[in-house]
Amino acid sequence: MINKKHFGMHGLLAVVICVAAVRTASALPDGDNCIGNGAFEGPLVNGLPAGWVAKAARPSLSPVIRVVDKQGQRYLHMAGGGNPDAVGGVSTQAGLVRGKTYWFRVRFQKSACLNPIQHLLFEVTAQGSSQQIVEFHRLAEGWVEGEARVSFPGGGPVQAEVRAVYRLCADGEVWIETISLVETDPVPPRWVRIACTGGPDTLEKYGLPAFRDALDSVGRVKVDLVLLPEYFSGEYVQETLSGPSATLMSEKARQYRMYVAGTIGLYDEASDRLFNTALLFDRTGKQVGRYDKIHLYGPELLSDGVTPGDDVPVFETDFGKLGFMTCYDSWFTDVAELVALRGADILLFPSLNYDRALMHARSLDNGIHIVASSRAGGGGVWDAAGRDVLRASTDTRDGSTFRDVVKTQVDGLDIWMVTLDLNTPLIGGRRSPTIRTKRHLANQRNWLEDQIRQEKDRWWVD
């Protein structure tokens, strides 16, 4: 079970942080289950528990589905039966109320070869839309618990279909103990106040003085995070971690009790290496994050001798998890995808210039919020549904992620400030604090990464 606790937030905000309690092997559910026979009890009907029916698009693809008893406990058992194309499962009906929120949970044991994200699907369907369990937790003694909060917009009763599907795993097995839908509190918003920059309008104004003034300007009105652009101290400036740029970020982070991030040309004298390095400082001024740009722009590598990084870390803050993607990284898909797969809520994107159209794809593909600061491309914020703050409505009734959008200017430097909901509302206002990326919806037998790597390694043309 996960307990949701509310914590006070710095400044003007109240941000809700979800804290996972210690997990045990206790059975589900712990409330009134809207699924009539979620524990598969009672007499069997056509070989299945009462209320459940088997479904498969083609009989030849149906997995092996049966009821088994182990040590006095009944389980619904599904297996591939040696068929790599197996797909099918069971379903039942559940009476829900539109507008209410339900905790959708499942508890099961599985064989080692089965990946719940890839090979299982637990979903609730109503009004032509489906909502899935996308978060799984490993418990003791080989147990797994999956969960999600689901809600359908509107009001009044609705008949929903609950499905448990097995897919595309020849030798996998799963023993499902319980599936439940229990009414719970709605997913609360998780607001965070963010500032990003664009410009300055001339290269002569680019450098530490302009950004010192910008940090003071946003710090005085209380934000939680400020992102500065790539090489904000100057394109050809080489510094250390105790240099003027890192010192400025640290001092202003501590002074205004906010997170500050930006990139510098970081020189390591011991190894004679130069990196394009993004740094993150917390509210005390402590450096808590570093990312070395992976995809270097040609002149960086060939003319400046910058060394590419080789890791994509994710950093914890008091409002969520952050990762970086720097400038030329955005022309490739891997950095954004890996940041999202590692659970980041926000992808920080400092650059000298960029194509704004790419941000819609990067955010929507990976289900991640993006904050951009750029010298020439302008600042911007995109939510995890791909919506651009410059185009989205700020009326929260339509499910907007944004509020309190402010644009100002300091000495030719554009500054955007926006309050962003990290629990992205979908259309109709339903929030979904899910794990990032759409991998749970990837109906494929094999991932393609190995084949992609083979093609990238192939240097010749046939």
N, C-alpha and C positions, 0 to 999 in steps of 0.2 A: 504494500500500500504506500502511496505517497501522501504525505501531509503537506498542505499548502499554507505557508505562513506569510504574513504581511510584515514588512520591515519599513521603518521610516527612511525617507530618502533625503539626501543633501539638498539644500536650497528650497525651491518652491515646489518640488515634486514629491509625490508619494509613489514609489515604484514597488511593485509586488515581485518578490523573489520566490521561486518555487524550490523548496528544500526537500530532498528525498530522505525519508526516515529509514531506519534499518529494516531491511526486508527479512521476513520470516517465511516459513512454509505453511502458514495458516491458509485454510481454504477460503475461496470467495463464494458468494459475496458477503458484505457486512451490512446490507440494507435490503429493502424490498426489491426483488429482482423482477423487472418488467418482462423478462423472458420466462414463459410459463414453466418450462422444463429445462432450465439452464444447467442442471446437474445430471441430466440424462437418466432420471430415475423412472421407476414403475415398469409396467409390462412393455414388451416390444411390439411394434406394429410394422409389419413387413421388414423385420430384422433391425429396425431402428427404434430409438426411444420415442414415446408418444409425443406428437407435435412436430417432429423433425422428418424431413423428406430428403431423399438423395437427389442430386442434380448433376448432370454431366451433359455437355453439348453433344457428344458422340459416345455411344456405349463403349467403343473400342478405346476411348481415352479415360474412362472412369477409373479413379484410383480404387484400391481395396478399402472398403468402409465397413466396419463392423463394431459391435459392442463387446467389450472384454471386461472381465472382473479380475482384479488383482488385490489380494489381501483384504477382501471385503469391500473394496472401493470399485465403483463402475467408471469406465472410461469409454469415450468414443475414440476408436482407433482408426487412423487413416494411413495408408502406405502406398508407395509407388508401384509395388509389385513387379519391379524390374522394367517398367515402361518409362523411358525418359520423356515421353510426351504426355504423361498422365496429367489430367486436369479435371477437377470436379470437386464436389463436396456436399454439404448438407445445409438446409435452411429451415427457418421457423419464423413465425410471426410474433410481433411484439407491439402492444398498444402504447404509443407515446403521446405526448402533448407538445404541439409546436410552440416554440418559444422557451420551453424548459430545457435544461441541460442535464445530460446523463453521463455517468461515468461508465464507459464501455471497457470491460476487462475480460481477459481470458487467462486461464492457468493450465499449463500442460507440461509434459515431459516429451523429449524428442531424441531421436538418434543423432549421433555425432555429425553425420554428413548433411543434415538438414539445416538450412539457414532460414529462420523465421521470416526475415525481411524479404527474401527472394522466393521461398517455396511455400509460404502460407499467406493467406489473406483472410482477415476477419473484418467484415464490414456491415454497416447498417445502411439500408437504402429506403428512402421515402421521398415522395414528391419529385421523382426523377433524378435525385442526386444521391451520391454515396459518400460515406465518411468511414475511414479505416483506422484500425489500430496501427500506429506507426512507431510506437516506443516499446521496446522489450527490455526486460531486466532479468539478469541471471540470478537465480536463487540458490539456496543450498540444495545439495543432493540431486542436482541435475534438473531442478524445476525451473520453469520460465514463466514470467508474468508479463503480459502485454496490456497496455492501457491507452485510452484516449478519452477526451471529453467530446461529446457529440451533441448537436442541437440543430433543429430545423426551424427556419424563421416562420413568423406568423403566430397564429393562436388557434386553439381548439385541438381536438384529438386527431391523430393520424395513425394509420396502420403501417408499420414498418416491417421490412424483411431483414432478418439477421442471417448472415451467411458465414460459414467456415469453409474455406476453399483450400485444397491441396493442389500444387501445381509444379510440374516440370522437374521432378526429382525421382529418378528411377528407383533408388534403394532406400529412400528416407522413410521414417516412421514418426508418427506423433500420437501421443495419448492425451486427449483433452479431458480434463477433469471438470471444469466449470466455465461457462460463459455467462456474463451478467451485464445488465443495464440497470444501474441504480441512479435515481435522481440525485443531483448534487448541485453545488453552487456553479454559476457561470464562470467561464474563464475571465479573470479580471484583466483590465489593461495593464501594461507595464511601460509607463511613460518615462522617457529620458530626454533631456534637453541637450541638443547638439548644435554646434556651430561649425561652419565650413567656409572656405574663402575662394575667391576668384580674383585674379590679377596679381599685382597692381597693373595700372593701365600703361605704364612705361617700364622698360627694363631698368632705368635709372633708379626707380623707386623699389626695385626688388632687392630684398636683403633684410637683415635683422631689424633695423629701425622700424620699418613698416609693420613687421609682424609683432614686434614688441608693443606697438600701439594697439594692434588688433587684439592681442591677448588681454591687454588692460581693458579695452572696450567691452569685450564679451564677458570678461571675468567680473566686472562690476555689476552686470545684470544677472549673474548667476546662471551658469550652464554646467552641465555634467561632463561634457567632452568637447574639446576643440581639436580639429584636424587642420594642420598646415600643409602646404603643397610640397612637392618634390623639390629637393635642393633649395629650400626656402632662404638659405643664407647666401646663395649664389651658385651658379652651375659649376664653377671651376674651383670652389673653395674646398680644401681638404682639412678635416678636423679630427679630433679624438673624442672619446666619450666624456672628457672633461673640458672640451672646447666651448666656445661661446654659444653655439646653437643648442647643445645639450644643456648647458648651464641655464640659458634663457627658458627653455621648456620646463626644466626642473623648478626654477624659481617661481615662475608664474603658476605652475600647477600647485605648488605649496601655498603661494600667496592667496590664491582664489579658491583653493580646495576643489580643483577640477582635474580631470584627466586631460593631458596634452600629448598630441602625437604629430610627427612630421618626419621628413627624411633629410639626411645629411650625407655628404661625401666623407665616409669614415675611413681614416687611414690607420692601419695597424703597423707600427714601426717595426715590431719584432719580426714580422713575416714579410714586410714590404708589400703589403696587399692593400688595395683600395676597394671599398665596397659602397654600393648605394644602399644605405641602411635606414630603415624606418624604425623609429624609437617611440616607446610609449611610457609616459610618466604618470604615476597615480596621484591622488589628492595630497599626499605628503611630500611630493617631489621625488619619490623614489622611482628609478627606472625599473619597469616591470615587464617590458617587452622589447624584443628586437627581431626584425625581419630583414634579411639581405635579399635584395631584388634578384629574382631568378632569371627572367627573360630580359637580357640587356639589350638596349638599343644599340645599333651598330657602332656609332661613334664612341659610346661608352667603352665598349670592349676594345675596339681597334685603335682609337686615338687616345683615350684616357687611361687604358689599362685597368679598367674596373674588373674585379673578379666576381663571377655570378655566385649567388647563394645556392644552397641545396636542401633547404628545409622550409616547411610551411607550418610554423607554430601557431597556436591559438592561446589567447591570454585571458585569464579571469579578471573581471572587475566587479565592483559592488552592484552593478546593474545588469550584467550579462557578459557574454564571451565575445572577444574581438579577434580579428585576424587582419592581415594586410595583403594588398595587391598593389604593386607600384607601376604606374605609367604603362610601359610596353608589355607588362604582364597581361594587360587586358585584351591584347590581340590573340591570346591563347586561352584555352578553356580550363587548363589544369589547376592553376593556382586558386581561382575562385571555387572550383568544385571541391578541391581538397580542404579548403578553409571551411566550406559548408559541411562536408562529411565529418569533419572533426568537431562540429557542434557549435560553431560561432553564430552569434546573433547578428553581428554587424561586420561587414567587410569594409575596412578603411582603405580608401583609394586616393593616395596623393599622386599628382602627376604634374608634368610641364604642359601637356596638352593631351586630348583624348577625343574619341568619337562618342558623343552622348548616346547615340542609338545602341551602342554595345551594352550600356548599363541596364537597359530594359531586359535584354537577353540574359545577362549574367545574374541579375537578381531573380528573374522569373524561373530560369532553369534550375537554380540552386535553392530557391526558397530562402534567400538571405537579404537582409537590408544592406544597402550600400550608401556610404557617405564619401563624397568626392570633393577634394580641394585641388585647384589647378591654377597655374600661372596664366595660361592662355585659353583653357577650355571652360573656365567658369566652375563655380561650386555647384553641388547638387546632392539631393537625397532621394533614394528610391526605396520603396518598401519591399517586403518579401514577395509581394504579388506583382512586382514590376512597375508599380505606379510611381510617377515622377512628381515630386512635391511641387514643381512649377506648374503642373497641369491638373493635379488632383484637387477635388473639392475638400474644403476644410470642415464641411458639415458632417459631424460624426454619425449622423443618422444613416448615411449611406455606406457606412463601413469604412470611412476614411481612417488611415493610419496617422494622419498629420493634424496638428493643431498649433495655434499661436505662431504662425509663420511670419518672420520679420526679415526684411532685407534692409541693410544699411551700408554705409561706406565710410572708410577711414583712410584719408590720404591716398585716394585712388584705388584702395583695396576694397572690393565688394565682400560683404559678410552676410551670410544667410544663417539665421537661427530658427530652429524648428523643434517642436516637441514631437517625438516619434514613439509610437506604440510598438514595442518589440513583440508583443503577442498580436501579430498582424490580423486585423479584422478582414474577413472575407465579405462578399456582397451580402447585405442584410445585417451586418454587424456581428456575425458569429466569429469569435476569436479562436485561434488554433495555435497553441504554443507547442508546435511539433518539432521533431528533429528535422534538420535541414536536408534538402535534396528530395527528389521524387523517386528514390530507388525502390520504395515499397510498391510503386506502380509500374515498375519495369517488368513487364511480362515476357521475360526472355530466359532461355535455358542457360546461356553462358554470357558472362561479361566480355566485352570486346577489347579490354585494355591490352591483353597480350598480343592480339592481332594488330592493334594500333602501334604498339612498340615495334613489332616486326617491320611494319611499313615505314616507320620513322628511321629505322636502322638501315633500310634498303637505299643505297646511294646511287644505284645504277638505274637506267631506263631500258626496259626490254624492247 
